[in-house]
Amino acid sequence: MSLQEAVTEFRSRFRGAVLEPHDPEYEAARKVFNGMIDRKPRLIAQCSDVADVITAVRTAKASGLQVAVRGGGHHAAGLGVCDDAMVIDLAPIRYVRVEPAARTVLVGAGCKWSDVDHATHAFGLAVPSGVISSTGVAGLTLGGGMGHLSRKHGLTIDNLLSVDMVLADGSFVVASAEENPDLFWAVRGGGGNFGIVTSFLFEAHPVSTVCAGPMLWNLEDAADVMKWYREFITQAPEEMNGFFAMMSVPPGPPFPEELHLRKMCGIVWCCQGSMEQANTILEPIRSYRPPAFEFFVPMPFPMLQGMFDPIYPTGLQWYWKGDFFRELSDDAIEKHLEHARLMPTWQSTMHLYPINGKVNRVGESDTAFSYRDVVWSEVIVGVDPDPANSGKITDWAKGYYNALHPFGAGGAYLNFMMEEGDERIRATYRGNYDRLAAIKAKYDPGNFFCVNQNIKPAAFGS
Ligand SMILES: Cc1cc2nc3c(=O)[nH]c(=O)nc-3n(C[C@H](O)[C@H](O)[C@H](O)COP(=O)(O)OP(=O)(O)OC[C@H]3O[C@@H](n4cnc5c(N)ncnc54)[C@H](O)[C@@H]3O)c2cc1C
């Protein structure tokens, strides 16, 4: 059967939309969040349910098509799309079911975090995720997932109870602590290597109103604030999260006009406690280096989650670099300042996400995500709407990364890097890599799922 015949037959058995280059919807559907990515797949299969995912996997396999699997399409390296491939797009599988008594949440693989936050908030619950609510649940979870609730409740994967999956041979399995535990271990940090997750079952926590928002300081104060912060965040109550940022002030409310576009540093707080408790915890920094501006108020958790979404609409140019850090030395702080002063565009930024607390209390080999002994996950992102600036933002991110990498722990969060090759992936999984490669060989021996931060099946290479 020719490929075209296979596609025609596929269309007849597939319930969702199948888009080929001649279809009017194809152009918009091939795009991912990062506007720097410009790839043309052979077809896009917009799955309506698990049956569609199975049909798509079997068709791709039988016709020799490579597959790219897409959740929210937010991966920086554009791993949700590939030239000449079949994109298995899960976006239509979009449902959230909250079980308030059990505090569990069942999430379809096409959901964004805003879908989950919206559904859980009605029950006074939240699932730990990231800091931008437009990101996909699937990719963020499979990589680890770090954000405002990490210190208190762990990574997103530390709150994952089970997944439904379609494997490379088109079979359907459940993976949990009880069923296929090796697969469940692997998907908690192993990315999209092992199969297509069609739904996630999470544990949720009572989180409703939080005291949260940014404090900003002039760059002249940044070294002092960073030195204070490095001590503070290693002993602060786990109810208090704060990620550090080098950034430019967004040109809009609630930021005062005189600060718009000024390069500053900031900490975005999220306290799961009362305003009184939060103010007591934050009193030392307010009296030591009073912020030039702060917007720290009680707010519904979904409001915090969506606070920065408007700064980062889909289609901007992005270049990412990441690293893990155990400490923040005076020398490293100097490098941060040097490169913060060079931020090339106002949307470019550097964040240090604290992943100590509960994240550190999970063992290095308890899940595929191995860096349980670090304090921060750093991300440096060069961002701008104009493709003409792609070189400028890339060079800045690389320069910043090169200056800080020698101070790092070795690996990086897989969701904060571009496609950086096998060595970087091995450095990130450390002692867990061989076990992952063996599980890959068991569930995907032909490396059918290879458009990802790829782990080679053990028999292939290691
Ligand atoms: C603006 C922005 C802010 C971010 N902030 C955070 C943050 O605060 N915390 C954080 O942890 N991360 C953050 N990230 C990184 C984020 O975790 C990754 O971009 C992640 O890939 C997003 O998931 P996605 O489903 O949108 O990705 P996609 O691009 O759809 O997929 C990413 C990878 O996962 C695979 N995949 C996707 N869905 C499935 C599935 N159902 N089954 C199997 N494999 C699948 C894909 O094949 C691909 O390899 C942020 C990203 C952006 C762009």
The ligand as an SDF file (V2000), in Angstrom:
LIG
                    3D

 53 58  0  0  0  0  0  0  0  0999 V2000
    6.4770   29.9680   28.6830 C   0  0  0  0  0  0  0  0  0  0  0  0
    6.9210   28.6690   29.3070 C   0  0  0  0  0  0  0  0  0  0  0  0
    7.0040   28.5540   30.6800 C   0  0  0  0  0  0  0  0  0  0  0  0
    7.4060   27.3520   31.2760 C   0  0  0  0  0  0  0  0  0  0  0  0
    7.4580   27.2630   32.6430 N   0  0  0  0  0  0  0  0  0  0  0  0
    7.7500   26.0680   33.2080 C   0  0  0  0  0  0  0  0  0  0  0  0
    7.7020   25.9030   34.6260 C   0  0  0  0  0  0  0  0  0  0  0  0
    7.4070   26.8260   35.3600 O   0  0  0  0  0  0  0  0  0  0  0  0
    7.9820   24.7010   35.1450 N   0  0  0  0  0  0  0  0  0  0  0  0
    8.3110   23.6260   34.3600 C   0  0  0  0  0  0  0  0  0  0  0  0
    8.5360   22.5400   34.9060 O   0  0  0  0  0  0  0  0  0  0  0  0
    8.3930   23.7580   33.0240 N   0  0  0  0  0  0  0  0  0  0  0  0
    8.1140   24.9390   32.4410 C   0  0  0  0  0  0  0  0  0  0  0  0
    8.1880   25.0840   31.0840 N   0  0  0  0  0  0  0  0  0  0  0  0
    8.7480   23.9960   30.2880 C   0  0  0  0  0  0  0  0  0  0  0  0
    7.6850   22.9720   29.9930 C   0  0  0  0  0  0  0  0  0  0  0  0
    7.7340   22.0020   31.0110 O   0  0  0  0  0  0  0  0  0  0  0  0
    7.9760   22.3210   28.6530 C   0  0  0  0  0  0  0  0  0  0  0  0
    7.8810   23.2910   27.6400 O   0  0  0  0  0  0  0  0  0  0  0  0
    7.0250   21.1660   28.3590 C   0  0  0  0  0  0  0  0  0  0  0  0
    7.5240   20.4750   27.2670 O   0  0  0  0  0  0  0  0  0  0  0  0
    5.6190   21.6290   28.1010 C   0  0  0  0  0  0  0  0  0  0  0  0
    4.7790   20.5310   27.8480 O   0  0  0  0  0  0  0  0  0  0  0  0
    3.9260   20.4620   26.4980 P   0  0  0  0  0  0  0  0  0  0  0  0
    2.9780   19.3320   26.6370 O   0  0  0  0  0  0  0  0  0  0  0  0
    3.3770   21.7930   26.1990 O   0  0  0  0  0  0  0  0  0  0  0  0
    5.0930   20.1080   25.4640 O   0  0  0  0  0  0  0  0  0  0  0  0
    5.1260   19.4550   24.0130 P   0  0  0  0  0  0  0  0  0  0  0  0
    6.0140   20.3400   23.2030 O   0  0  0  0  0  0  0  0  0  0  0  0
    3.7970   19.1270   23.5060 O   0  0  0  0  0  0  0  0  0  0  0  0
    5.8950   18.0970   24.3180 O   0  0  0  0  0  0  0  0  0  0  0  0
    7.1680   18.0640   24.9300 C   0  0  0  0  0  0  0  0  0  0  0  0
    7.7440   16.6590   24.8810 C   0  0  0  0  0  0  0  0  0  0  0  0
    6.8900   15.7630   25.5740 O   0  0  0  0  0  0  0  0  0  0  0  0
    6.4110   14.7440   24.6960 C   0  0  0  0  0  0  0  0  0  0  0  0
    4.9850   14.5520   24.9490 N   0  0  0  0  0  0  0  0  0  0  0  0
    4.0280   15.5030   24.9620 C   0  0  0  0  0  0  0  0  0  0  0  0
    2.8510   14.9580   25.2780 N   0  0  0  0  0  0  0  0  0  0  0  0
    3.0770   13.6430   25.4660 C   0  0  0  0  0  0  0  0  0  0  0  0
    2.2560   12.5610   25.8430 C   0  0  0  0  0  0  0  0  0  0  0  0
    0.9720   12.7260   26.1040 N   0  0  0  0  0  0  0  0  0  0  0  0
    2.8070   11.3350   25.9520 N   0  0  0  0  0  0  0  0  0  0  0  0
    4.1160   11.1390   25.7080 C   0  0  0  0  0  0  0  0  0  0  0  0
    4.9460   12.1360   25.3650 N   0  0  0  0  0  0  0  0  0  0  0  0
    4.4330   13.3690   25.2500 C   0  0  0  0  0  0  0  0  0  0  0  0
    6.6510   15.2770   23.3010 C   0  0  0  0  0  0  0  0  0  0  0  0
    6.8310   14.2520   22.3780 O   0  0  0  0  0  0  0  0  0  0  0  0
    7.8880   16.1020   23.4800 C   0  0  0  0  0  0  0  0  0  0  0  0
    9.0190   15.2840   23.4040 O   0  0  0  0  0  0  0  0  0  0  0  0
    7.7650   26.2560   30.4690 C   0  0  0  0  0  0  0  0  0  0  0  0
    7.6800   26.3770   29.0740 C   0  0  0  0  0  0  0  0  0  0  0  0
    7.2610   27.5680   28.4910 C   0  0  0  0  0  0  0  0  0  0  0  0
    7.2230   27.6800   27.0020 C   0  0  0  0  0  0  0  0  0  0  0  0
  1  2  1  0
  2  3  1  0
  2 52  2  0
  3  4  2  0
  4  5  1  0
  4 50  1  0
  5  6  2  0
  6  7  1  0
  6 13  1  0
  7  8  2  0
  7  9  1  0
  9 10  1  0
 10 11  2  0
 10 12  1  0
 12 13  2  0
 13 14  1  0
 14 15  1  0
 14 50  1  0
 15 16  1  0
 16 17  1  0
 16 18  1  0
 18 19  1  0
 18 20  1  0
 20 21  1  0
 20 22  1  0
 22 23  1  0
 23 24  1  0
 24 25  2  0
 24 26  1  0
 24 27  1  0
 27 28  1  0
 28 29  2  0
 28 30  1  0
 28 31  1  0
 31 32  1  0
 32 33  1  0
 33 34  1  0
 33 48  1  0
 34 35  1  0
 35 36  1  0
 35 46  1  0
 36 37  1  0
 36 45  1  0
 37 38  2  0
 38 39  1  0
 39 40  1  0
 39 45  2  0
 40 41  1  0
 40 42  2  0
 42 43  1  0
 43 44  2  0
 44 45  1  0
 46 47  1  0
 46 48  1  0
 48 49  1  0
 50 51  2  0
 51 52  1  0
 52 53  1  0
M  END
$$$$
